Amino acid sequence: MSKACEALGINDFKENLFNEKIKQIIVPENGLLTFVFHDGNEVTLKWQHKSRSESWTEEKRQVARERAINFLKKGK
């Protein structure tokens, strides 16, 4: 949503504004997003996928840790 905010020139995502202004989002190549507005304007922004490890919460990390421990215990 941060790239949508950037394309719209706003700080906080507003779904109604997004739907009103953005017609479609095109991914012309890896790492690029083109926001096509209903008025015909286009904004192309660079985008980089976050590493999965960066998006994990501490809770998700703990669950993964426990699964790995249980897997290793069962394997022995």
Secondary structure, 3 states (H helix, E strand, C coil): CHHHHHHHCCCCCCHHHHHHHEEEEECCCCCEEEEEECCCCEEEEECCCCCHHHHCCHHHHHHHHHHHHHHHHHHC
